[in-house]
Amino acid sequence: MAIDWFTVGAQMINFLILIWLLKKFLYRPIIKAMASREQGLVDRLQGVEIQMSEAEQLKKHYEVNLQQLDSDKDNILAEARQQAETDRTLQLQSLNDELQQEKKRFDEEMYQQQQELGGVINRDIAEKALQLGGKILSDLADQSLEQQVVEHFLHNLAALPADEQSVLQQAISEDDAVTIISRFPLNETQRDKIRSRLDQFATVREIVFELNEQLICGITLETGGRSWEWNIDRYLAELEVELLKPLE
Amino acid sequence: MLNNPDQIILWQYDVIKINATLAFTWAVMALLVGGSFLITRRLSVDAPISRFQNLLEVIVVEANKQIRELSQQQPERYLPLIGTLFLFIFVANVLAVVPGFMTPTGSLSTTTALALTVFIAVPVYGIYRVGLWRYLKQYCQPNVFMLPFNIIGELSRTLALAVRLYGNIMSGTVIAGILLSITPLLFPVVMQVLGLLTGTIQAYIFSILAMVYIASATPKSARNL
């Protein structure tokens, strides 16, 4: 096995050329690419670290903000709750007042209606009682009662006060006639009693006896445009006035 | 039986001749440089990286790593020599499976040329690193009487480097030739695969030894990372 020294030299040159070419086309570009990638990674890492620190700061900032918001939220909630409670109380109060007023108005209306109804009932009762009283008296009225009525009337005339007596006296003397109105016809005795009694006041020229069935039980003296009477009707009218007066 | 590519003359003018060794060497060189050019023409710094770029980066990174481990020095200065040694021998050996391809490393001239390159590179790197005087002083270590032995050692290891690569590659070719004549068909294929493994290992060993020689020529005090 011989060594061809020309080939050896040529191969050495070839090899040196190959070293140079590979250095140019392989090692240098590859190393450069890797170095720039490494640098890029380092830069990126630094960027990431910066961004991380910024993010950390932002995080802290937002955490503080969140805490602030939390506390604000609690305050706002508490205020809102208090406000709602106050509003509720006020509304309840207002509703209560309204209710009370409504109740009062209703009570008043009820009372008024009761009063009106009571008045109507009382008036009806009074009217019915009076009518009943008038009817009873009307049913009971007769000659004997008329007799007593005449007696009572005459007694009343005698018991008139002095000034009234003088008025009566003057009326009798000034007028031509005295009219006696009764429910039932008066007998002669009664007529005489009346005449004699009137004569005691003044001289009676004429006495006219009239009947009036409207009178329940009573007697009326009319002369000189005036009249004196004793009448159950009158008592009843007075009673009616007395009874119905409180109901007005 | 032995096909020495040196003996296949393609063109000759006086002493200048182009034989198969040179032709196939140029083919390997063209493949390496062309491939590198095509790949590194469009390098991307950021992802995505093409798989070929990734392959080259792996090769470069691994070569740098090996050089750093062996030399305890920054690998940039040694990468072109060591890396090219590995790539050239590896590609040449792997291409041996291509029919008709005669690997240049199967020629003693080529391996001698590579060994001589390393033989020259050792003192060049040493002097460059520590200076001429300090480098020469190493040959007198531990005393001046050791000078001849040191020089003989220097020469013999260069010879060993050349013969080792040549012997390994040639042995593969020889074994394949013998086996083909005895048991054709399948068995030689297995031997070819084994040849690939041997070729790869030889490429690695040659590069590593070159680095070891260069590193050993540098005083320890000069080694740093």
Boltz contact constraints between the chains, C-beta under 6 A:
constraints:
  - contact:
      token1: [A, 1]
      token2: [B, 108]
      max_distance: 6.0
  - contact:
      token1: [A, 3]
      token2: [B, 108]
      max_distance: 6.0
  - contact:
      token1: [A, 3]
      token2: [B, 109]
      max_distance: 6.0
  - contact:
      token1: [A, 3]
      token2: [B, 112]
      max_distance: 6.0
  - contact:
      token1: [A, 4]
      token2: [B, 6]
      max_distance: 6.0
  - contact:
      token1: [A, 4]
      token2: [B, 109]
      max_distance: 6.0
  - contact:
      token1: [A, 6]
      token2: [B, 15]
      max_distance: 6.0
  - contact:
      token1: [A, 7]
      token2: [B, 6]
      max_distance: 6.0
  - contact:
      token1: [A, 7]
      token2: [B, 21]
      max_distance: 6.0
  - contact:
      token1: [A, 7]
      token2: [B, 109]
      max_distance: 6.0
  - contact:
      token1: [A, 8]
      token2: [B, 109]
      max_distance: 6.0
  - contact:
      token1: [A, 8]
      token2: [B, 112]
      max_distance: 6.0
  - contact:
      token1: [A, 8]
      token2: [B, 113]
      max_distance: 6.0
  - contact:
      token1: [A, 10]
      token2: [B, 22]
      max_distance: 6.0
  - contact:
      token1: [A, 11]
      token2: [B, 110]
      max_distance: 6.0
  - contact:
      token1: [A, 11]
      token2: [B, 113]
      max_distance: 6.0
  - contact:
      token1: [A, 12]
      token2: [B, 113]
      max_distance: 6.0
  - contact:
      token1: [A, 12]
      token2: [B, 117]
      max_distance: 6.0
  - contact:
      token1: [A, 14]
      token2: [B, 25]
      max_distance: 6.0
  - contact:
      token1: [A, 15]
      token2: [B, 117]
      max_distance: 6.0
  - contact:
      token1: [A, 18]
      token2: [B, 29]
      max_distance: 6.0
  - contact:
      token1: [A, 18]
      token2: [B, 84]
      max_distance: 6.0
  - contact:
      token1: [A, 19]
      token2: [B, 80]
      max_distance: 6.0
  - contact:
      token1: [A, 19]
      token2: [B, 84]
      max_distance: 6.0
  - contact:
      token1: [A, 21]
      token2: [B, 33]
      max_distance: 6.0
  - contact:
      token1: [A, 22]
      token2: [B, 84]
      max_distance: 6.0
  - contact:
      token1: [A, 23]
      token2: [B, 80]
      max_distance: 6.0
  - contact:
      token1: [A, 25]
      token2: [B, 33]
      max_distance: 6.0
  - contact:
      token1: [A, 25]
      token2: [B, 36]
      max_distance: 6.0
  - contact:
      token1: [A, 25]
      token2: [B, 37]
      max_distance: 6.0
  - contact:
      token1: [A, 25]
      token2: [B, 40]
      max_distance: 6.0
  - contact:
      token1: [A, 26]
      token2: [B, 36]
      max_distance: 6.0
  - contact:
      token1: [A, 27]
      token2: [B, 79]
      max_distance: 6.0
  - contact:
      token1: [A, 27]
      token2: [B, 80]
      max_distance: 6.0
  - contact:
      token1: [A, 29]
      token2: [B, 40]
      max_distance: 6.0
  - contact:
      token1: [A, 29]
      token2: [B, 43]
      max_distance: 6.0
  - contact:
      token1: [A, 30]
      token2: [B, 56]
      max_distance: 6.0
  - contact:
      token1: [A, 30]
      token2: [B, 57]
      max_distance: 6.0
  - contact:
      token1: [A, 30]
      token2: [B, 60]
      max_distance: 6.0
  - contact:
      token1: [A, 33]
      token2: [B, 43]
      max_distance: 6.0
  - contact:
      token1: [A, 33]
      token2: [B, 45]
      max_distance: 6.0
  - contact:
      token1: [A, 36]
      token2: [B, 45]
      max_distance: 6.0
  - contact:
      token1: [A, 37]
      token2: [B, 45]
      max_distance: 6.0
